[in-house]
Amino acid sequence: MRHESARRTRPAALLLAALVLALAVSAAGAQVTPNGDQFQVNDYTSSFQIYPAVATDPSGSFVVTWSSWGSPGNDSSYTSIQAQRLAVDGTAVGAQFQVNAFTPLLQMEPEVDCGDTGAFVIAWTSFGSPGADLDESVQAQRFDGGGPLGGQFQVNTYTAGTQYAVDLTTVLGGGFVVTWASEGSSGSDTSFSSVQGQAFDANGLPQGGEFQINTYTTSSQGVPSIDADAGGGFVVAWRSDGSDGSDTSLSSIQARIFDAAGSPLGPDFQVNTYTTGLQDRPRVAFGASGDFVVVWQSVGSEGTDTSAESIQARAFDGNGVALGEQFQVNQYTAGIQERPVVAPDPRGFVVSWKSDGSDGGDLELGSVQVRVFAWDGTPLSDEFQVNSYTTSMQNEPSVTTDAYGDFMVVWQSTGSPGTDVSSTSVQARRFDGLFRDGFESGDTSRWTSAVP
């Protein structure tokens, strides 16, 4: 971070006062601006590049991962897991690289998170395994700035049925926790599918055994999402067919909180208060204050969106006490709003999702939208369109933030304004919450006289 000199002229002092005022009133509206146009992440352009995910490391650099049909590496068997490191300004650091060492059949739907040491972990679903699971398994690989840390390894120890829908979070000290959906369980849930977890230390060694996260076991539990707090505890949210709470219509959103030792701080609890129809695809994020938010897609809404599916959110404190009722995220309500993702920023959280249509000019098959909120649900921005390339389908967003409220969205695009015109590509775009370096120094091209 670059700071201005402590010796200030009177005009400079007045400018600083104006900046402080802008920050003080930021709850009234966020000064979110694109930092450049969208750009293509993948170098390998044959066939499909799908299911991207992104994370920020402590320096503000990024790691993007995705599934690729084919590979510039040695995996020519269906799909591989690819990754690309990006500098703070979005430029590539080195070349795109293959993550998976096990190459038969399909490697799909990766997730990534960066630890407080700068190392990062990528986990994914694999059809087969170099380990004991010859069905669908959960695989992972650790990295630091110099490359892989050890070899690819199998996360799950329960191997009956399929293991899928992977998510992970790093925790304080360099460890990490992986969650996934499992057909069956070595625990108490033998009814269709359960939500499982496994903790690892900073060296990638398992901490205890695989454990069942859900306590409600009727029918299917799936699509888990996990995030950790600053102290090493974590929360998991998932879709449940049924609930011990009030939602018995079709599916509900459930969550459970764990401490830094991995011990549960109570049973499952229901997140959603609107209970008509399906509630699905939850994503969860912790803020620095210890509060967390869950976002999900809902068939219907208590808000203005009654056309099809809407994006809903609800915030909680670290003990799972709701900070208010659930609320509707999206303003554009025509068609389907789906596949939400969320990341915390210093003022609250950033939500991105795929929309059938847009008020931002993309009237083709799907656009990527974003909106910023405070923790109490107060909007800090209107909904706005991320993608500038509007041909065909934009889908599967992922979002990551830095300490200043700047953020980057990556997504899957049918076509590209770049070099990849074969099928689908991975696109990205950076945004500034206020000033990218905390204090705007040098670049005044995006300054505005408008008070946020």
C-alpha positions in Angstrom: 0.0 0.0 0.0 1.3 3.4 -0.9 0.6 6.3 1.5 0.9 10.0 0.8 3.6 12.1 2.6 2.7 13.4 6.1 3.6 16.9 5.0 0.5 18.3 3.4 -0.4 21.6 1.9 -3.8 23.1 2.8 -5.4 21.9 -0.6 -4.1 18.4 0.1 -5.5 18.5 3.6 -8.9 19.6 2.2 -8.7 16.7 -0.3 -8.0 14.3 2.6 -11.0 15.6 4.5 -13.2 15.0 1.5 -11.9 11.5 1.2 -12.7 10.8 4.9 -16.2 12.3 4.4 -16.7 10.0 1.4 -15.7 7.0 3.4 -17.9 8.1 6.3 -21.0 8.2 4.1 -20.2 5.2 2.1 -23.1 3.3 3.6 -25.4 5.5 1.5 -23.9 4.1 -1.7 -20.7 2.5 -3.0 -18.4 4.1 -5.5 -18.0 0.9 -7.4 -16.2 1.3 -10.8 -14.7 -1.1 -13.3 -10.9 -1.1 -13.2 -10.4 -1.9 -16.9 -12.5 -4.0 -19.3 -13.1 -7.7 -19.0 -10.2 -10.0 -20.1 -9.7 -13.6 -21.0 -7.9 -15.8 -18.4 -7.3 -19.0 -20.3 -4.4 -19.4 -22.9 -5.5 -22.9 -24.0 -8.4 -22.3 -26.3 -9.5 -25.7 -27.7 -13.0 -26.8 -26.8 -14.7 -25.9 -23.4 -13.3 -24.0 -20.5 -15.9 -24.2 -17.7 -16.7 -23.9 -14.0 -14.2 -21.2 -13.0 -13.4 -20.2 -9.4 -11.1 -17.4 -8.0 -9.4 -16.5 -4.8 -7.2 -13.6 -3.5 -4.0 -14.1 -1.6 -2.7 -11.8 1.2 -0.8 -9.7 -1.3 -3.9 -9.0 -3.4 -2.9 -11.3 -6.3 -5.3 -13.8 -7.6 -5.6 -17.5 -8.4 -8.1 -18.7 -11.0 -8.9 -22.3 -11.6 -11.4 -24.1 -14.0 -12.2 -27.3 -15.8 -10.9 -27.7 -19.4 -11.7 -30.1 -22.1 -8.2 -31.0 -22.9 -5.0 -29.5 -21.6 -1.7 -27.8 -22.6 -0.2 -30.3 -20.1 -0.4 -34.1 -20.2 -4.1 -34.7 -19.6 -5.8 -35.5 -22.9 -8.5 -37.7 -21.4 -11.8 -35.6 -21.4 -11.4 -32.8 -18.8 -8.5 -31.5 -16.7 -8.2 -28.9 -13.9 -6.3 -25.8 -15.0 -5.2 -22.7 -13.1 -3.6 -19.3 -13.8 -2.0 -16.9 -11.3 -2.7 -13.2 -11.8 -1.0 -10.2 -10.4 -2.9 -7.4 -8.6 -3.4 -5.6 -11.9 -4.8 -8.7 -13.5 -1.8 -9.6 -15.7 -0.7 -13.2 -15.9 2.0 -14.5 -13.6 3.6 -17.3 -15.5 1.7 -19.6 -17.8 -1.5 -21.5 -17.4 -0.8 -24.8 -15.7 -2.4 -28.2 -15.1 -3.4 -28.9 -11.5 -4.3 -32.6 -11.6 -1.7 -35.4 -11.9 -4.3 -38.2 -12.2 -5.5 -37.9 -15.8 -8.0 -40.7 -16.7 -11.6 -39.6 -17.3 -13.2 -36.4 -15.9 -11.8 -33.8 -13.5 -14.6 -31.3 -12.7 -15.8 -28.3 -10.8 -12.7 -27.1 -8.9 -12.7 -24.7 -6.0 -9.7 -22.7 -4.7 -8.8 -20.8 -1.5 -5.6 -18.9 -0.5 -4.2 -19.1 3.0 -2.7 -16.4 5.2 0.8 -17.6 4.2 0.2 -17.1 0.5 -0.1 -20.8 -0.2 -3.3 -22.0 -1.9 -5.3 -25.2 -2.2 -7.4 -26.4 -5.1 -10.0 -29.2 -4.7 -12.2 -30.9 -7.2 -14.4 -33.8 -8.2 -12.6 -36.6 -10.0 -14.1 -39.6 -11.8 -11.6 -42.1 -10.3 -8.7 -41.5 -8.1 -5.0 -42.4 -7.6 -6.2 -43.4 -4.1 -8.7 -46.0 -3.0 -11.9 -44.5 -4.5 -12.6 -45.8 -8.0 -16.0 -44.0 -8.3 -16.4 -40.1 -8.1 -13.9 -38.9 -5.4 -12.7 -35.6 -3.9 -9.2 -34.7 -4.9 -6.9 -31.8 -3.8 -3.5 -30.3 -4.5 -1.6 -27.7 -2.5 0.6 -25.0 -4.0 2.9 -22.1 -3.0 4.5 -19.5 -5.2 7.1 -22.1 -6.4 4.6 -24.7 -7.5 3.0 -27.9 -6.1 3.5 -28.8 -2.5 3.6 -32.5 -2.5 1.4 -34.6 -4.8 -2.3 -34.8 -5.6 -4.2 -36.6 -2.8 -7.7 -38.1 -2.1 -9.7 -36.1 0.5 -12.6 -38.6 1.2 -12.1 -41.8 3.1 -15.8 -43.0 2.7 -15.8 -44.4 -0.9 -19.2 -46.0 -1.4 -21.3 -44.1 -4.0 -20.3 -40.8 -5.4 -18.6 -37.8 -3.7 -19.3 -34.5 -5.4 -20.1 -30.7 -5.1 -16.8 -29.8 -3.5 -16.0 -26.6 -1.6 -13.1 -25.6 0.8 -11.8 -22.9 3.0 -8.4 -22.2 4.4 -8.2 -21.6 8.2 -5.8 -19.7 10.5 -2.3 -21.0 10.4 -2.4 -22.5 6.9 -4.7 -25.4 7.4 -7.8 -26.0 5.4 -11.2 -27.8 5.5 -12.9 -29.5 2.6 -16.6 -30.2 2.3 -18.6 -32.1 -0.2 -21.9 -34.1 -0.8 -21.7 -37.8 -0.4 -24.1 -40.6 -1.4 -24.2 -42.1 2.0 -22.1 -41.6 5.1 -19.9 -43.4 7.5 -21.9 -41.4 10.1 -25.6 -41.5 10.9 -27.0 -40.4 7.5 -27.8 -43.3 5.3 -30.7 -41.7 3.6 -29.7 -40.7 0.0 -26.9 -38.1 0.4 -25.1 -36.3 3.3 -22.7 -33.4 3.7 -19.2 -34.5 4.7 -16.0 -32.6 5.8 -12.3 -33.3 6.4 -9.8 -30.9 8.1 -6.1 -30.7 7.2 -3.2 -29.0 8.8 -0.7 -26.6 7.1 1.3 -29.6 5.7 -1.7 -31.2 4.1 -2.0 -33.9 6.8 -5.6 -35.0 7.9 -6.7 -33.7 11.3 -9.0 -36.4 12.6 -11.2 -38.4 10.3 -13.9 -37.5 7.8 -17.0 -36.2 9.6 -20.7 -35.7 8.9 -21.8 -32.1 9.0 -25.6 -32.5 8.9 -27.7 -33.6 11.8 -31.1 -33.7 9.9 -30.8 -36.9 7.8 -34.1 -37.4 6.0 -33.8 -37.5 2.2 -30.9 -35.6 0.5 -28.4 -33.0 1.8 -26.2 -31.5 -0.8 -24.5 -28.5 -2.5 -22.4 -27.4 0.6 -20.5 -24.2 0.9 -17.9 -23.4 3.6 -16.0 -20.4 4.9 -13.8 -19.7 7.9 -13.7 -16.8 10.4 -10.5 -15.0 11.5 -10.1 -17.3 14.5 -10.1 -20.6 12.5 -13.8 -21.6 13.2 -16.0 -22.2 10.2 -19.6 -22.4 9.0 -21.1 -24.7 6.4 -24.4 -24.0 4.6 -26.2 -26.5 2.3 -29.4 -27.4 0.6 -31.6 -29.8 2.5 -34.7 -31.7 1.2 -36.7 -31.0 4.3 -35.9 -29.3 7.6 -36.2 -29.6 11.3 -37.3 -26.0 11.1 -40.4 -24.5 9.5 -39.6 -25.3 5.8 -41.2 -28.6 4.8 -42.3 -27.6 1.3 -39.5 -28.9 -0.9 -36.0 -27.9 0.0 -34.5 -25.5 2.6 -31.2 -23.9 3.3 -29.4 -25.2 6.4 -26.2 -24.2 8.2 -24.0 -25.3 11.1 -21.2 -23.6 12.9 -17.9 -25.2 14.1 -15.2 -23.9 16.3 -11.4 -23.8 15.5 -11.1 -27.3 16.8 -13.7 -28.6 14.4 -16.3 -29.1 17.1 -19.9 -28.2 16.3 -21.4 -25.3 18.2 -24.9 -26.7 18.0 -27.0 -28.6 15.5 -28.2 -27.6 12.0 -30.4 -24.5 11.8 -32.6 -23.2 9.0 -31.4 -20.1 7.2 -34.4 -19.2 5.0 -37.7 -17.7 6.3 -39.5 -17.8 3.0 -40.5 -21.4 2.6 -42.6 -21.7 -0.6 -41.0 -23.8 -3.3 -37.3 -24.6 -3.8 -34.4 -23.0 -2.0 -31.1 -24.1 -3.5 -27.3 -23.4 -4.2 -26.3 -21.6 -1.0 -23.0 -19.8 -0.7 -21.5 -18.5 2.6 -18.9 -15.9 3.5 -17.5 -14.6 6.8 -16.6 -11.0 7.4 -13.7 -9.7 9.5 -16.2 -8.8 12.3 -17.1 -12.4 12.8 -20.5 -12.1 11.1 -21.4 -14.2 8.1 -23.9 -14.1 5.3 -25.6 -16.9 3.3 -26.9 -16.2 -0.2 -29.0 -18.6 -2.3 -31.4 -18.9 -5.2 -35.1 -19.2 -4.4 -38.2 -20.1 -6.5 -40.2 -17.0 -5.7 -39.5 -14.2 -3.1 -41.2 -12.2 -0.4 -39.7 -9.2 -2.3 -40.5 -7.9 -5.8 -39.3 -10.9 -7.8 -42.2 -13.3 -8.4 -41.3 -14.2 -12.0 -39.2 -17.3 -11.5 -36.1 -17.7 -9.3 -34.6 -14.8 -7.3 -31.4 -14.3 -5.3 -31.9 -14.2 -1.5 -29.6 -13.4 1.4 -29.5 -13.4 5.2 -26.8 -12.3 7.6 -25.9 -13.9 11.0 -23.5 -13.2 13.9 -20.8 -15.7 14.7 -23.2 -17.6 17.0 -25.8 -18.1 14.3 -28.2 -15.4 15.6 -29.9 -13.7 12.6 -29.1 -10.1 12.1 -32.5 -9.6 10.4 -34.8 -11.3 8.0 -33.8 -12.7 4.6 -33.9 -10.2 1.8 -33.9 -10.1 -2.0 -30.6 -9.2 -3.6 -31.6 -8.7 -7.3 -33.4 -5.7 -8.6 -33.9 -7.0 -12.2 -36.7 -9.5 -11.9 -37.5 -10.8 -15.4 -36.6 -14.4 -16.0 -34.3 -16.5 -13.8 -31.7 -15.2 -11.4 -29.5 -18.1 -10.3 -26.0 -19.4 -9.2 -25.2 -16.7 -6.6 -21.7 -16.4 -5.1 -20.6 -14.1 -2.3 -17.4 -12.6 -0.8 -16.9 -10.2 2.2 -15.5 -6.7 1.9 -14.6 -4.2 4.6 -18.1 -2.7 4.5 -20.2 -5.8 4.0 -20.3 -8.3 1.2 -20.4 -8.5 -2.6 -22.9 -10.8 -4.4 -22.6 -11.9 -8.0 -25.0 -14.1 -10.0 -26.2 -15.2 -13.4 -29.3 -13.4 -14.8 -31.5 -14.2 -17.7 -31.3 -10.7 -19.1 -30.1 -7.4 -17.7 -30.8 -3.7 -17.2 -27.2 -3.2 -18.3 -27.5 -4.0 -22.0 -27.1 -7.7 -22.2 -30.3 -9.1 -23.6 -28.9 -12.4 -24.9 -29.0 -15.7 -23.0 -27.5 -14.7 -19.7 -25.5 -11.9 -18.1 -23.3 -11.7 -14.9 -24.6 -9.2 -12.3 -23.2 -7.8 -9.0 -24.5 -5.9 -6.0 -22.8 -4.7 -2.8 -24.4 -4.7 0.6 -23.6 -3.7 4.2 -23.9 -6.4 6.9 -27.3 -5.2 7.9 -28.6 -5.7 4.4 -28.5 -2.1 3.4 -27.6 -1.9 -0.4 -24.3 -0.1 -1.0 -24.8 -0.2 -4.8 -27.5 -0.9 -7.3 -27.3 -4.1 -9.3 -24.9 -3.7 -12.2 -23.7 -5.8 -15.2 -20.2 -7.2 -15.0 -19.7 -8.4 -18.6 -19.1 -6.0 -21.5 -19.0 -8.9 -24.0 -22.7 -9.7 -24.5 -22.8 -12.4 -27.2 -24.6 -15.6 -26.2 -24.3 -17.0 -22.6 -22.4 -15.6 -19.6 -22.6 -18.0 -16.6 -21.0 -19.6 -13.5 -19.6 -16.5 -11.8 -17.1 -16.5 -8.9 -16.1 -13.5 -6.9 -13.2 -12.6 -4.7 -12.4 -9.4 -2.7 -9.3 -7.7 -1.1 -8.9 -5.8 2.1 -9.9 -2.5 0.5 -13.2 -3.6 -1.0 -11.8 -4.0 -4.5 -13.0 -7.2 -6.1 -12.7 -9.4 -9.2 -15.4 -11.5 -10.9 -14.6 -14.5 -13.1 -17.1 -16.4 -15.2 -17.7 -18.8 -18.0 -18.5 -17.1 -21.4 -19.7 -18.7 -24.6 -17.2 -17.0 -26.9 -14.8 -14.3 -26.0 -13.6 -10.8 -26.9 -10.1 -12.3 -26.8 -8.5 -15.2 -28.6 -10.8 -18.0 -27.6 -13.6 -18.4 -30.1 -13.8 -22.2 -30.1 -16.5 -22.7 -27.5 -16.5 -21.4 -23.9 -13.8 -19.3 -22.3 -12.9 -18.0 -18.8 -13.4 -14.2 -18.4 -12.5 -11.9 -15.6 -13.1 -8.2 -14.7 -11.7 -6.1 -11.8 -13.7 -3.5 -9.9 -12.8 -0.8 -7.3 -14.9 -0.5 -4.2 -13.4 3.0 -3.6 -9.7 3.4 -4.3 -7.7 0.3 -5.2 -4.7 1.2 -3.0 -6.7 2.6 -0.1 -5.5 6.1 -1.0 -5.7 7.2 -4.6 -2.1 8.2 -5.5 -1.1 9.2 -9.0 -4.0 7.8 -11.1 -6.8 10.4 -11.1 -8.5 9.2 -14.3 -11.4 7.7 -12.4 -11.9 10.4 -9.9 -15.3 11.9 -9.6 -16.8 15.0 -8.0 -19.9 13.0 -7.1 -20.3 12.1 -3.4 -20.9 8.3 -3.1 
